[in-house]
């Protein structure tokens, strides 16, 4: 009888412990929520719609507003989850969640779009400069007239 009680107790304890474990997928969703990935996706959509509006000015705002309502940030998050599952362990995800909840992690999330935008502009200028230099060198070597 004692063996049965011990077995039931251990089984219940295992089930309780297991049921409190958050699956990796849910942790990834939490990470993406903490980092604002869905919001960033919606910002991209807003910019994309603005570009379409500019190129297709004959289409009413009503069309674009209805289209925007159909877009769900969770769709992007659900597409990203398998990528995170592929490259990050559950421990990695836990550590990233912890980091992004710190003041410096929150600051990184806040300024990363600005840093990315400015870095892209710097990179484009650098690439343009390199392109001009290679043309000059090709002319010097007689490859171009």
N, CA and C atoms as a LAMMPS dump frame, in Angstrom:
ITEM: TIMESTEP
0
ITEM: NUMBER OF ATOMS
435
ITEM: BOX BOUNDS ff ff ff
-5.0000000000000000e+02 5.0000000000000000e+02
-5.0000000000000000e+02 5.0000000000000000e+02
-5.0000000000000000e+02 5.0000000000000000e+02
ITEM: ATOMS id mol type element x y z
1 1 1 N 0.82 -1.188 0
2 1 2 C 0 0 0
3 1 3 C 0.864 1.252 0
4 2 1 N 1.932 1.228 0.824
5 2 2 C 2.826 2.379 0.872
6 2 3 C 3.463 2.625 -0.497
7 3 1 N 3.78 1.555 -1.189
8 3 2 C 4.401 1.671 -2.508
9 3 3 C 3.445 2.359 -3.474
10 4 1 N 2.162 2.035 -3.39
11 4 2 C 1.161 2.655 -4.274
12 4 3 C 1.038 4.144 -3.958
13 5 1 N 0.971 4.481 -2.699
14 5 2 C 0.863 5.884 -2.288
15 5 3 C 2.091 6.658 -2.75
16 6 1 N 3.264 6.081 -2.575
17 6 2 C 4.499 6.743 -3.019
18 6 3 C 4.482 6.921 -4.532
19 7 1 N 4.046 5.882 -5.244
20 7 2 C 3.979 5.956 -6.712
21 7 3 C 3.017 7.068 -7.152
22 8 1 N 1.838 7.12 -6.531
23 8 2 C 0.851 8.159 -6.869
24 8 3 C 1.421 9.531 -6.547
25 9 1 N 2.058 9.673 -5.41
26 9 2 C 2.642 10.95 -5.016
27 9 3 C 3.706 11.399 -6.017
28 10 1 N 4.593 10.499 -6.38
29 10 2 C 5.655 10.824 -7.345
30 10 3 C 5.045 11.158 -8.703
31 11 1 N 4.044 10.405 -9.122
32 11 2 C 3.39 10.665 -10.409
33 11 3 C 2.727 12.043 -10.412
34 12 1 N 2.017 12.353 -9.345
35 12 2 C 1.36 13.664 -9.255
36 12 3 C 2.394 14.781 -9.226
37 13 1 N 3.441 14.594 -8.473
38 13 2 C 4.494 15.608 -8.385
39 13 3 C 5.137 15.824 -9.752
40 14 1 N 5.365 14.749 -10.485
41 14 2 C 5.948 14.852 -11.822
42 14 3 C 5.015 15.604 -12.757
43 15 1 N 3.729 15.294 -12.661
44 15 2 C 2.756 15.965 -13.533
45 15 3 C 2.678 17.448 -13.211
46 16 1 N 2.685 17.782 -11.921
47 16 2 C 2.637 19.187 -11.521
48 16 3 C 3.878 19.903 -12.03
49 17 1 N 5.023 19.303 -11.848
50 17 2 C 6.269 19.915 -12.321
51 17 3 C 6.282 20.063 -13.824
52 18 1 N 5.797 19.062 -14.53
53 18 2 C 5.777 19.099 -15.993
54 18 3 C 4.798 20.153 -16.486
55 19 1 N 3.631 20.249 -15.847
56 19 2 C 2.62 21.186 -16.316
57 19 3 C 3.052 22.632 -16.107
58 20 1 N 3.995 22.868 -15.202
59 20 2 C 4.46 24.226 -14.956
60 20 3 C 5.615 24.615 -15.872
61 21 1 N 6.122 23.683 -16.646
62 21 2 C 7.201 23.964 -17.576
63 21 3 C 6.633 24.679 -18.786
64 22 1 N 7.234 25.802 -19.117
65 22 2 C 6.781 26.564 -20.276
66 22 3 C 7.481 26.007 -21.503
67 23 1 N 6.709 25.621 -22.527
68 23 2 C 7.332 25.079 -23.739
69 23 3 C 8.229 26.124 -24.422
70 24 1 N 9.219 25.622 -25.127
71 24 2 C 10.177 26.481 -25.819
72 24 3 C 9.468 27.452 -26.757
73 25 1 N 8.457 26.978 -27.449
74 25 2 C 7.713 27.831 -28.378
75 25 3 C 7.103 29.03 -27.658
76 26 1 N 6.541 28.798 -26.488
77 26 2 C 5.938 29.893 -25.719
78 26 3 C 7.006 30.868 -25.235
79 27 1 N 8.171 30.333 -24.886
80 27 2 C 9.269 31.202 -24.469
81 27 3 C 9.725 32.075 -25.637
82 28 1 N 9.751 31.507 -26.823
83 28 2 C 10.14 32.28 -28.004
84 28 3 C 9.108 33.376 -28.254
85 29 1 N 7.829 33.053 -28.108
86 29 2 C 6.783 34.071 -28.258
87 29 3 C 6.995 35.196 -27.25
88 30 1 N 7.34 34.829 -26.035
89 30 2 C 7.605 35.833 -25.003
90 30 3 C 8.79 36.704 -25.407
91 31 1 N 9.853 36.08 -25.878
92 31 2 C 11.025 36.826 -26.315
93 31 3 C 10.659 37.799 -27.431
94 32 1 N 9.912 37.326 -28.418
95 32 2 C 9.527 38.183 -29.543
96 32 3 C 8.614 39.313 -29.085
97 33 1 N 7.791 39.026 -28.083
98 33 2 C 6.925 40.07 -27.52
99 33 3 C 7.756 41.109 -26.774
100 34 1 N 8.692 40.626 -25.963
101 34 2 C 9.549 41.531 -25.178
102 34 3 C 10.373 42.424 -26.101
103 35 1 N 10.839 41.87 -27.213
104 35 2 C 11.678 42.649 -28.136
105 35 3 C 10.858 43.482 -29.116
106 36 1 N 9.544 43.297 -29.112
107 36 2 C 8.686 44.099 -29.985
108 36 3 C 8.724 43.692 -31.442
109 37 1 N 9.024 42.441 -31.723
110 37 2 C 9.126 41.99 -33.112
111 37 3 C 7.84 42.201 -33.899
112 38 1 N 6.711 41.937 -33.291
113 38 2 C 5.431 42.152 -33.968
114 38 3 C 5.222 43.617 -34.307
115 39 1 N 5.594 44.495 -33.371
116 39 2 C 5.46 45.937 -33.607
117 39 3 C 6.365 46.388 -34.746
118 40 1 N 7.574 45.85 -34.768
119 40 2 C 8.515 46.196 -35.839
120 40 3 C 7.942 45.738 -37.176
121 41 1 N 7.355 44.558 -37.2
122 41 2 C 6.722 44.059 -38.415
123 41 3 C 5.612 44.985 -38.884
124 42 1 N 4.833 45.487 -37.945
125 42 2 C 3.747 46.401 -38.307
126 42 3 C 4.298 47.744 -38.795
127 43 1 N 5.423 48.177 -38.255
128 43 2 C 6.049 49.403 -38.755
129 43 3 C 6.476 49.214 -40.207
130 44 1 N 7.014 48.058 -40.521
131 44 2 C 7.422 47.752 -41.896
132 44 3 C 6.191 47.767 -42.805
133 45 1 N 5.097 47.177 -42.332
134 45 2 C 3.861 47.156 -43.111
135 45 3 C 3.37 48.578 -43.362
136 46 1 N 3.415 49.411 -42.345
137 46 2 C 2.985 50.804 -42.482
138 46 3 C 3.828 51.522 -43.538
139 47 1 N 5.135 51.306 -43.499
140 47 2 C 6.017 51.918 -44.494
141 47 3 C 5.729 51.362 -45.891
142 48 1 N 5.466 50.068 -45.976
143 48 2 C 5.168 49.446 -47.259
144 48 3 C 3.876 50.017 -47.84
145 49 1 N 2.851 50.147 -47.007
146 49 2 C 1.576 50.696 -47.47
147 49 3 C 1.762 52.143 -47.916
148 50 1 N 2.553 52.911 -47.179
149 50 2 C 2.815 54.303 -47.573
150 50 3 C 3.469 54.358 -48.953
151 51 1 N 4.395 53.456 -49.212
152 51 2 C 5.061 53.409 -50.525
153 51 3 C 4.059 53.023 -51.615
154 52 1 N 3.189 52.058 -51.327
155 52 2 C 2.17 51.674 -52.298
156 52 3 C 1.218 52.842 -52.574
157 53 1 N 0.821 53.54 -51.502
158 53 2 C -0.074 54.692 -51.661
159 53 3 C 0.545 55.73 -52.593
160 54 1 N 1.831 55.932 -52.43
161 54 2 C 2.535 56.903 -53.259
162 54 3 C 2.549 56.461 -54.727
163 55 1 N 2.801 55.187 -54.956
164 55 2 C 2.879 54.661 -56.317
165 55 3 C 1.511 54.418 -56.95
166 56 1 N 0.499 54.205 -56.128
167 56 2 C -0.85 53.937 -56.619
168 56 3 C -1.814 54.946 -56.002
169 57 1 N -1.605 56.194 -56.312
170 57 2 C -2.385 57.28 -55.712
171 57 3 C -3.855 57.249 -56.119
172 58 1 N -4.185 56.494 -57.157
173 58 2 C -5.572 56.398 -57.604
174 58 3 C -6.411 55.469 -56.719
175 59 1 N -5.769 54.736 -55.818
176 59 2 C -6.48 53.797 -54.947
177 59 3 C -6.846 54.51 -53.651
178 60 1 N -8.081 54.323 -53.223
179 60 2 C -8.613 55.047 -52.058
180 60 3 C -7.937 54.625 -50.752
181 61 1 N -7.966 55.536 -49.786
182 61 2 C -7.454 55.236 -48.447
183 61 3 C -8.253 54.109 -47.801
184 62 1 N -9.525 54.038 -48.148
185 62 2 C -10.379 52.986 -47.597
186 62 3 C -9.814 51.603 -47.924
187 63 1 N -9.345 51.422 -49.166
188 63 2 C -8.74 50.15 -49.559
189 63 3 C -7.546 49.825 -48.658
190 64 1 N -6.656 50.817 -48.482
191 64 2 C -5.441 50.588 -47.694
192 64 3 C -5.768 50.346 -46.225
193 65 1 N -6.774 51.057 -45.704
194 65 2 C -7.174 50.857 -44.31
195 65 3 C -7.746 49.453 -44.103
196 66 1 N -8.556 48.993 -45.048
197 66 2 C -9.111 47.639 -44.964
198 66 3 C -8.001 46.591 -45.065
199 67 1 N -7.063 46.837 -45.98
200 67 2 C -5.941 45.915 -46.134
201 67 3 C -5.137 45.837 -44.838
202 68 1 N -4.851 46.992 -44.236
203 68 2 C -4.062 47.037 -42.997
204 68 3 C -4.75 46.269 -41.871
205 69 1 N -6.085 46.295 -41.828
206 69 2 C -6.828 45.585 -40.785
207 69 3 C -6.655 44.068 -40.892
208 70 1 N -6.373 43.584 -42.106
209 70 2 C -6.216 42.145 -42.327
210 70 3 C -4.867 41.619 -41.839
211 71 1 N -3.93 42.522 -41.611
212 71 2 C -2.575 42.12 -41.237
213 71 3 C -2.493 41.954 -39.718
214 72 1 N -2 40.81 -39.308
215 72 2 C -1.89 40.482 -37.886
216 72 3 C -0.421 40.291 -37.518
217 73 1 N 0.075 41.029 -36.518
218 73 2 C 1.473 40.87 -36.09
219 73 3 C 1.806 39.432 -35.695
220 74 1 N 0.82 38.71 -35.153
221 74 2 C 1.06 37.33 -34.736
222 74 3 C 1.427 36.43 -35.91
223 75 1 N 0.96 36.788 -37.112
224 75 2 C 1.321 35.989 -38.286
225 75 3 C 2.832 35.999 -38.485
226 76 1 N 3.438 37.173 -38.37
227 76 2 C 4.893 37.277 -38.511
228 76 3 C 5.586 36.537 -37.379
229 77 1 N 5.121 36.741 -36.174
230 77 2 C 5.718 36.06 -35.015
231 77 3 C 5.687 34.543 -35.225
232 78 1 N 4.557 34.009 -35.682
233 78 2 C 4.44 32.564 -35.898
234 78 3 C 5.37 32.067 -37.002
235 79 1 N 5.671 32.916 -37.971
236 79 2 C 6.613 32.536 -39.024
237 79 3 C 8.056 32.557 -38.529
238 80 1 N 8.335 33.407 -37.551
239 80 2 C 9.695 33.555 -37.023
240 80 3 C 10.041 32.466 -36.007
241 81 1 N 9.058 31.965 -35.296
242 81 2 C 9.299 30.984 -34.229
243 81 3 C 10.168 29.808 -34.684
244 82 1 N 9.885 29.162 -35.817
245 82 2 C 10.736 28.028 -36.228
246 82 3 C 12.199 28.417 -36.462
247 83 1 N 12.431 29.652 -36.874
248 83 2 C 13.81 30.111 -37.08
249 83 3 C 14.529 30.181 -35.732
250 84 1 N 13.878 30.743 -34.734
251 84 2 C 14.466 30.814 -33.397
252 84 3 C 14.652 29.41 -32.827
253 85 1 N 13.675 28.534 -33.047
254 85 2 C 13.796 27.157 -32.553
255 85 3 C 15.008 26.455 -33.159
256 86 1 N 15.296 26.773 -34.413
257 86 2 C 16.407 26.134 -35.122
258 86 3 C 17.765 26.578 -34.577
259 87 1 N 17.903 27.843 -34.248
260 87 2 C 19.223 28.385 -33.92
261 87 3 C 19.492 28.616 -32.43
262 88 1 N 18.454 28.648 -31.609
263 88 2 C 18.648 28.927 -30.191
264 88 3 C 18.156 27.787 -29.32
265 89 1 N 18.917 27.521 -28.262
266 89 2 C 18.476 26.534 -27.28
267 89 3 C 17.465 27.204 -26.355
268 90 1 N 16.796 26.391 -25.569
269 90 2 C 15.846 26.937 -24.599
270 90 3 C 16.574 27.812 -23.577
271 91 1 N 17.781 27.409 -23.206
272 91 2 C 18.575 28.214 -22.276
273 91 3 C 18.941 29.561 -22.908
274 92 1 N 19.281 29.556 -24.187
275 92 2 C 19.562 30.815 -24.884
276 92 3 C 18.356 31.745 -24.801
277 93 1 N 17.18 31.197 -25.073
278 93 2 C 15.943 31.989 -25.058
279 93 3 C 15.71 32.569 -23.67
280 94 1 N 15.881 31.737 -22.631
281 94 2 C 15.704 32.208 -21.25
282 94 3 C 16.651 33.366 -20.943
283 95 1 N 17.907 33.229 -21.363
284 95 2 C 18.884 34.28 -21.089
285 95 3 C 18.566 35.566 -21.861
286 96 1 N 18.098 35.422 -23.103
287 96 2 C 17.749 36.617 -23.878
288 96 3 C 16.546 37.331 -23.271
289 97 1 N 15.554 36.575 -22.829
290 97 2 C 14.39 37.187 -22.175
291 97 3 C 14.849 37.958 -20.951
292 98 1 N 15.7 37.334 -20.147
293 98 2 C 16.212 37.999 -18.938
294 98 3 C 16.964 39.274 -19.32
295 99 1 N 17.809 39.2 -20.351
296 99 2 C 18.579 40.378 -20.778
297 99 3 C 17.657 41.502 -21.244
298 100 1 N 16.69 41.19 -22.096
299 100 2 C 15.84 42.237 -22.659
300 100 3 C 14.879 42.839 -21.64
301 101 1 N 14.798 42.24 -20.468
302 101 2 C 14 42.83 -19.388
303 101 3 C 14.835 43.749 -18.501
304 102 1 N 16.159 43.773 -18.719
305 102 2 C 17.029 44.671 -17.947
306 102 3 C 16.974 46.074 -18.558
307 103 1 N 17.426 47.084 -17.82
308 103 2 C 17.434 48.447 -18.376
309 103 3 C 18.237 48.558 -19.68
310 104 1 N 19.411 47.94 -19.747
311 104 2 C 20.208 48.029 -20.973
312 104 3 C 19.551 47.247 -22.116
313 105 1 N 18.901 46.148 -21.805
314 105 2 C 18.175 45.39 -22.823
315 105 3 C 17.008 46.195 -23.374
316 106 1 N 16.283 46.869 -22.481
317 106 2 C 15.17 47.726 -22.911
318 106 3 C 15.678 48.876 -23.77
319 107 1 N 16.828 49.438 -23.382
320 107 2 C 17.408 50.526 -24.179
321 107 3 C 17.805 50.025 -25.559
322 108 1 N 18.363 48.827 -25.61
323 108 2 C 18.765 48.258 -26.897
324 108 3 C 17.557 48.13 -27.821
325 109 1 N 16.447 47.645 -27.294
326 109 2 C 15.225 47.51 -28.082
327 109 3 C 14.76 48.887 -28.554
328 110 1 N 14.833 49.86 -27.663
329 110 2 C 14.36 51.214 -27.975
330 110 3 C 15.182 51.887 -29.078
331 111 1 N 16.503 51.754 -29.01
332 111 2 C 17.35 52.495 -29.952
333 111 3 C 17.78 51.684 -31.174
334 112 1 N 17.571 50.373 -31.144
335 112 2 C 18.032 49.538 -32.259
336 112 3 C 17.495 49.974 -33.625
337 113 1 N 16.221 50.362 -33.75
338 113 2 C 15.766 50.822 -35.074
339 113 3 C 16.551 52.046 -35.571
340 114 1 N 16.852 52.973 -34.677
341 114 2 C 17.629 54.164 -35.058
342 114 3 C 19.067 53.778 -35.408
343 115 1 N 19.649 52.91 -34.594
344 115 2 C 21.02 52.458 -34.845
345 115 3 C 21.082 51.723 -36.188
346 116 1 N 20.101 50.878 -36.445
347 116 2 C 20.072 50.133 -37.712
348 116 3 C 19.936 51.076 -38.902
349 117 1 N 19.048 52.047 -38.785
350 117 2 C 18.819 52.996 -39.874
351 117 3 C 20.08 53.81 -40.159
352 118 1 N 20.693 54.323 -39.108
353 118 2 C 21.909 55.123 -39.284
354 118 3 C 23.067 54.261 -39.786
355 119 1 N 23.153 53.038 -39.288
356 119 2 C 24.212 52.131 -39.734
357 119 3 C 24.041 51.792 -41.21
358 120 1 N 22.797 51.626 -41.64
359 120 2 C 22.539 51.33 -43.042
360 120 3 C 22.974 52.511 -43.916
361 121 1 N 22.686 53.728 -43.473
362 121 2 C 23.088 54.922 -44.231
363 121 3 C 24.612 55.013 -44.316
364 122 1 N 25.287 54.743 -43.202
365 122 2 C 26.753 54.759 -43.184
366 122 3 C 27.291 53.682 -44.123
367 123 1 N 26.703 52.496 -44.069
368 123 2 C 27.131 51.396 -44.933
369 123 3 C 26.919 51.706 -46.408
370 124 1 N 25.819 52.363 -46.731
371 124 2 C 25.562 52.739 -48.121
372 124 3 C 26.592 53.758 -48.608
373 125 1 N 26.896 54.741 -47.775
374 125 2 C 27.898 55.745 -48.142
375 125 3 C 29.26 55.09 -48.322
376 126 1 N 29.592 54.182 -47.429
377 126 2 C 30.857 53.459 -47.511
378 126 3 C 30.923 52.654 -48.807
379 127 1 N 29.837 51.941 -49.125
380 127 2 C 29.783 51.153 -50.356
381 127 3 C 29.9 52.023 -51.597
382 128 1 N 29.254 53.181 -51.574
383 128 2 C 29.335 54.108 -52.709
384 128 3 C 30.775 54.582 -52.888
385 129 1 N 31.42 54.931 -51.786
386 129 2 C 32.815 55.379 -51.827
387 129 3 C 33.713 54.279 -52.382
388 130 1 N 33.524 53.049 -51.928
389 130 2 C 34.318 51.928 -52.438
390 130 3 C 34.075 51.714 -53.931
391 131 1 N 32.816 51.836 -54.342
392 131 2 C 32.491 51.691 -55.752
393 131 3 C 33.205 52.721 -56.613
394 132 1 N 33.24 53.96 -56.122
395 132 2 C 33.932 55.024 -56.86
396 132 3 C 35.431 54.752 -56.914
397 133 1 N 35.998 54.261 -55.814
398 133 2 C 37.433 53.96 -55.779
399 133 3 C 37.791 52.841 -56.753
400 134 1 N 36.954 51.829 -56.843
401 134 2 C 37.259 50.724 -57.745
402 134 3 C 37.193 51.182 -59.198
403 135 1 N 36.274 52.083 -59.51
404 135 2 C 36.187 52.611 -60.875
405 135 3 C 37.452 53.408 -61.207
406 136 1 N 37.923 54.236 -60.264
407 136 2 C 39.15 55.012 -60.469
408 136 3 C 40.324 54.064 -60.712
409 137 1 N 40.45 53.028 -59.883
410 137 2 C 41.549 52.061 -60.027
411 137 3 C 41.468 51.321 -61.366
412 138 1 N 40.26 50.956 -61.771
413 138 2 C 40.098 50.259 -63.041
414 138 3 C 40.495 51.161 -64.206
415 139 1 N 40.206 52.457 -64.091
416 139 2 C 40.606 53.418 -65.111
417 139 3 C 42.114 53.556 -65.128
418 140 1 N 42.731 53.643 -63.92
419 140 2 C 44.194 53.783 -63.817
420 140 3 C 44.9 52.588 -64.463
421 141 1 N 44.343 51.402 -64.324
422 141 2 C 44.943 50.18 -64.859
423 141 3 C 44.584 49.944 -66.316
424 142 1 N 43.735 50.806 -66.858
425 142 2 C 43.36 50.696 -68.256
426 142 3 C 42.227 49.735 -68.553
427 143 1 N 41.545 49.302 -67.523
428 143 2 C 40.403 48.405 -67.732
429 143 3 C 39.166 49.168 -68.204
430 144 1 N 39.09 50.444 -67.874
431 144 2 C 37.985 51.301 -68.29
432 144 3 C 38.538 52.548 -68.958
433 145 1 N 37.761 53.121 -69.85
434 145 2 C 38.175 54.369 -70.503
435 145 3 C 37.574 55.556 -69.833
